[in-house]
Amino acid sequence: MGGEPPGGSSSSSSSVGESGQEQYQALAFDTAVSTLVAVAVYVVVKVSLDGFRQWRSKISVLIVGSGPIGLTAALVAVRSGKVLKLTVLDERCRSALLCRPQQIALDPRSVGFLLGLGVDFDNMEGCWHNEHFFTKIGVFQEYLLSILERKKQKVDVRVQLGTKFTEEYLHRLPRPQWPRVLVVADGSCGDSCSVLGISSDYAVESCRAYGANATIERLDQRQVPTPEIRAHRLYFDLSAYGVEALRDHKNHASKPGFHLKIYGTLRSRYMALVCPASDTKMVRFLCHTANASIMKNIFHQSFNAYKTDIEPRLSDLTLHRLQCSRRLFEVQLSHRHVSAAYIQGDNVAVTVEGEAARVLNFDTGCGVNLGMRGLESLKTFIYKTATAVDQNDVLEALAAKIKHSRQVSETFKQTGLLESMYE
Ligand SMILES: Cc1cc2nc3c(=O)[nH]c(=O)nc-3n(C[C@H](O)[C@H](O)[C@H](O)COP(=O)(O)OP(=O)(O)OC[C@H]3O[C@@H](n4cnc5c(N)ncnc54)[C@H](O)[C@@H]3O)c2cc1C
């Protein structure tokens, strides 16, 4: 009787077991590899498709307001590469839009931002001083309108001046032409936000300073860009009104001193006077006095002391051309609570910019720069909205925009007056 030795039987069964295990391992390996390949192919295809979709996705943008901020926003939009159609509105007609007398002072950061948008300062009437660029607000707007005109070859740009943004305007647009992004830049008096159902509540916050403004209109003077003048640590002799400046001076910490700025063209002169918040007798007196001639006198004397040599002094005969605040007031920044919103049913993302978003009750001669800061996040906002896959992506883009808008106000409260007045 032959029989397989016990050892032989076990070795064959173990070899069968091993080959089964090997087969199993090979199968598992194959499955893992093919799963990995499938996942990799899926990822590559998805990433490529997403990339292609993002690359291709372009949206329609509507900008309400063609002030300096609305037109700069338009430039950001056309340069974002994500805009198929851009519409820019202003209720004022072209001549009314461009005739405002004030001069704007673009600070170095705004100049850098605008250079990045292709603004060529060599081709704009204006002048440089201390790395600031001074030009008339109308000159700046006209220049931006001319750039937008040239962009028409690449993007469908429509500038509709003399057209007010209203509920009827929006509802007259055929649904497919509704914008995906709507930029409200309708200034401090605009009411477009209420048309869109966006709350008009503002947070009013102190900039820890007191200020006053003045204007001098002299039609016989030149309307050419003029650098600003700054003067610091000024004290006024109010002893005639019973305010003893000397008593304040003994306490060095409570001696804030005033900062003066004279700006604008020689024809439309503006002045800003500011001092950091303090509880000195002089500040208290100037905040509460009922005698408006005191402030007028301060501006009169200050103008004559610091004006340029080429402009005439203010005399008793010309003093009526000086208009000014009656007393010192607390400098406050008002910031819109809701600076960006999503209109769900219509799938429109709205952002509020410039003076429509935040406004100072005190003119520093640099107001436009505050609006420019807000626009620094607009390109990313347009990009994220254009490439959003779902509503969550849009809401994320809006949250980032709101956060940046708050940061702009917060930074201004900390350093805005320092940069625009105290230095
Ligand atoms: C007297 C004065 C002097 C100033 N001096 C200086 C200075 O020296 N330097 C400086 O930097 N800044 C200065 N400023 C501030 C500067 O003018 C503002 O910061 C700047 O104009 C704000 O720009 P904006 O685009 O936000 O708003 P705006 O310039 O006010 O533009 C808003 C636009 O929206 C339009 N609009 C409103 N509602 C609608 C609607 N429903 N539909 C369509 N369009 C609408 C308006 O017609 C307007 O053209 C001064 C301001 C004033 C009042």
The ligand as an SDF file (V2000), in Angstrom:
LIG
                    3D

 53 58  0  0  0  0  0  0  0  0999 V2000
  -16.0980  119.3790   -1.2230 C   0  0  0  0  0  0  0  0  0  0  0  0
  -15.3150  118.0940   -1.3130 C   0  0  0  0  0  0  0  0  0  0  0  0
  -13.9240  118.1520   -1.4120 C   0  0  0  0  0  0  0  0  0  0  0  0
  -13.1960  116.9960   -1.4990 C   0  0  0  0  0  0  0  0  0  0  0  0
  -11.8570  117.0650   -1.6270 N   0  0  0  0  0  0  0  0  0  0  0  0
  -11.1350  115.9370   -1.7710 C   0  0  0  0  0  0  0  0  0  0  0  0
   -9.7450  115.9950   -1.9620 C   0  0  0  0  0  0  0  0  0  0  0  0
   -9.1540  117.0590   -1.9850 O   0  0  0  0  0  0  0  0  0  0  0  0
   -9.0700  114.8370   -2.1050 N   0  0  0  0  0  0  0  0  0  0  0  0
   -9.6990  113.6170   -2.0780 C   0  0  0  0  0  0  0  0  0  0  0  0
   -9.0460  112.5880   -2.2070 O   0  0  0  0  0  0  0  0  0  0  0  0
  -11.0230  113.5370   -1.9140 N   0  0  0  0  0  0  0  0  0  0  0  0
  -11.7410  114.6620   -1.7530 C   0  0  0  0  0  0  0  0  0  0  0  0
  -13.0790  114.6050   -1.5680 N   0  0  0  0  0  0  0  0  0  0  0  0
  -13.6920  113.2810   -1.4590 C   0  0  0  0  0  0  0  0  0  0  0  0
  -13.8570  112.6380   -2.8030 C   0  0  0  0  0  0  0  0  0  0  0  0
  -14.5790  113.4710   -3.6570 O   0  0  0  0  0  0  0  0  0  0  0  0
  -14.5820  111.3340   -2.5530 C   0  0  0  0  0  0  0  0  0  0  0  0
  -13.7740  110.5300   -1.7020 O   0  0  0  0  0  0  0  0  0  0  0  0
  -14.8060  110.5780   -3.8170 C   0  0  0  0  0  0  0  0  0  0  0  0
  -15.4910  111.3360   -4.7600 O   0  0  0  0  0  0  0  0  0  0  0  0
  -15.6330  109.3410   -3.4740 C   0  0  0  0  0  0  0  0  0  0  0  0
  -15.7460  108.5960   -4.6230 O   0  0  0  0  0  0  0  0  0  0  0  0
  -16.9360  107.5850   -4.8770 P   0  0  0  0  0  0  0  0  0  0  0  0
  -16.6810  107.0720   -6.2410 O   0  0  0  0  0  0  0  0  0  0  0  0
  -17.0530  106.6610   -3.7440 O   0  0  0  0  0  0  0  0  0  0  0  0
  -18.2670  108.4750   -4.8370 O   0  0  0  0  0  0  0  0  0  0  0  0
  -18.7100  109.6900   -5.7300 P   0  0  0  0  0  0  0  0  0  0  0  0
  -17.5350  110.4180   -6.2640 O   0  0  0  0  0  0  0  0  0  0  0  0
  -19.6770  110.4550   -4.9150 O   0  0  0  0  0  0  0  0  0  0  0  0
  -19.4360  109.0050   -6.9570 O   0  0  0  0  0  0  0  0  0  0  0  0
  -20.7010  108.4130   -6.8430 C   0  0  0  0  0  0  0  0  0  0  0  0
  -21.3950  108.4790   -8.1900 C   0  0  0  0  0  0  0  0  0  0  0  0
  -22.5730  107.6850   -8.1550 O   0  0  0  0  0  0  0  0  0  0  0  0
  -23.5800  108.3320   -8.8830 C   0  0  0  0  0  0  0  0  0  0  0  0
  -24.8920  107.8160   -8.4280 N   0  0  0  0  0  0  0  0  0  0  0  0
  -25.4890  107.9950   -7.2280 C   0  0  0  0  0  0  0  0  0  0  0  0
  -26.6650  107.3440   -7.1900 N   0  0  0  0  0  0  0  0  0  0  0  0
  -26.8050  106.7380   -8.3720 C   0  0  0  0  0  0  0  0  0  0  0  0
  -27.8140  105.9010   -8.9420 C   0  0  0  0  0  0  0  0  0  0  0  0
  -28.9070  105.5340   -8.2590 N   0  0  0  0  0  0  0  0  0  0  0  0
  -27.6620  105.4630  -10.1950 N   0  0  0  0  0  0  0  0  0  0  0  0
  -26.5670  105.8010  -10.9160 C   0  0  0  0  0  0  0  0  0  0  0  0
  -25.5730  106.5820  -10.4250 N   0  0  0  0  0  0  0  0  0  0  0  0
  -25.6790  107.0400   -9.1690 C   0  0  0  0  0  0  0  0  0  0  0  0
  -23.3640  109.8050   -8.6040 C   0  0  0  0  0  0  0  0  0  0  0  0
  -23.9090  110.5850   -9.6410 O   0  0  0  0  0  0  0  0  0  0  0  0
  -21.8300  109.8790   -8.5540 C   0  0  0  0  0  0  0  0  0  0  0  0
  -21.2530  110.2390   -9.7870 O   0  0  0  0  0  0  0  0  0  0  0  0
  -13.8400  115.7410   -1.4740 C   0  0  0  0  0  0  0  0  0  0  0  0
  -15.2290  115.6870   -1.3740 C   0  0  0  0  0  0  0  0  0  0  0  0
  -15.9630  116.8530   -1.2900 C   0  0  0  0  0  0  0  0  0  0  0  0
  -17.4610  116.7750   -1.1850 C   0  0  0  0  0  0  0  0  0  0  0  0
  1  2  1  0
  2  3  1  0
  2 52  2  0
  3  4  2  0
  4  5  1  0
  4 50  1  0
  5  6  2  0
  6  7  1  0
  6 13  1  0
  7  8  2  0
  7  9  1  0
  9 10  1  0
 10 11  2  0
 10 12  1  0
 12 13  2  0
 13 14  1  0
 14 15  1  0
 14 50  1  0
 15 16  1  0
 16 17  1  0
 16 18  1  0
 18 19  1  0
 18 20  1  0
 20 21  1  0
 20 22  1  0
 22 23  1  0
 23 24  1  0
 24 25  2  0
 24 26  1  0
 24 27  1  0
 27 28  1  0
 28 29  2  0
 28 30  1  0
 28 31  1  0
 31 32  1  0
 32 33  1  0
 33 34  1  0
 33 48  1  0
 34 35  1  0
 35 36  1  0
 35 46  1  0
 36 37  1  0
 36 45  1  0
 37 38  2  0
 38 39  1  0
 39 40  1  0
 39 45  2  0
 40 41  1  0
 40 42  2  0
 42 43  1  0
 43 44  2  0
 44 45  1  0
 46 47  1  0
 46 48  1  0
 48 49  1  0
 50 51  2  0
 51 52  1  0
 52 53  1  0
M  END
$$$$
